[in-house]
Amino acid sequence: MDQGLKGALSLAGQDACQRYYQSWADSYDSGFAREMEYRLPAHVAAAFLGAGGSGPVLDVGAGTGLLAERLREMGFDGEIDAADFSAKMLARAAEKRLYAGLYRADITQPLALPRRYGGIVSSGTFTSGHVGPEALPHLLDMALPGALVALSINRRVWTSVGFDRALEQLTAEARIADLRLPEVEVYGAAATALDADHAGDRALVALFSVV
C-alpha cells in the first residue's frame, strides 16, 4: 500500500480511511510530515494564536498531534483535546503527552462531547478524500459562543465540494461571524522532488467566531 500523500488523497469512504491511517500512523511524522516539509499545522496554529485564540481547544482530525505540537511551540499553554477517527493515530498522539483528552470520533456525525470549547482547530482534515463541509455544524455544536475556529481547507476542494457555499450559509444563518480566509502554502520546497503534483498545494485557513 502506498503510504504517501497520493494514496491518502485518493481515499473513498470511512473504511478506506481507517485502513490507510492504521498503516500510516507509525511513519506519518518521520516520513510524510518531515520529508514533505508539511507546514500546514504551523500555519493553522499561527493563525489561531494571531487572532487571539484561547482554550480549552478541540483539535479536530488531530492525527499524531502535529498541530498541538506547533501550538505548544508557539507558547500556547491552555488545555487541548484531540478528536480523530483513527485509534492508531490517536495512540501516536498520546505518546507526545500534549492532550488532556483523546476522543475517537467521526466528525461527519454528531459528536458526543460537551459544548465547552473556546477554540476549535484543524489541519489537513478538510481535503481531497477526507472530510467535507457536512462536518462543520457538528463542530459548531462543540463550541462556546464567541469561540474562535481555525480550520485549514485545501484549495482543491474549496469550491468543488462546497466549502465556500457552506460557510456562506452558516454566516447567513448567524451561526458564525467575522469570517477571514488567509491563504497559505501546505508544503515546503523539499516536496517538489517527492510529489510534484501536490507540492504546490495551497490551503485557506477559515478563521471565524462562533455566534
Secondary structure, 3 states (H helix, E strand, C coil): CCCCHHHHHCCCCHHHHHHHHHHHHHHHHHHHHHHCCECHHHHHHHHHHHCCCCCCEEEECCCCCHHHHHHHHCCCCCCEEEEECCHHHHHHHHHCCCCCEEEECCCCCCCCCCCCEEEEEEEEEECCCCCCHHHHHHHHCCEEEEEEEEEEEEHHHHCCCCHHHHHHHHHHCCCEEEEECCEEECECCCHHHHCCCCCCCEEEEEEEEEC
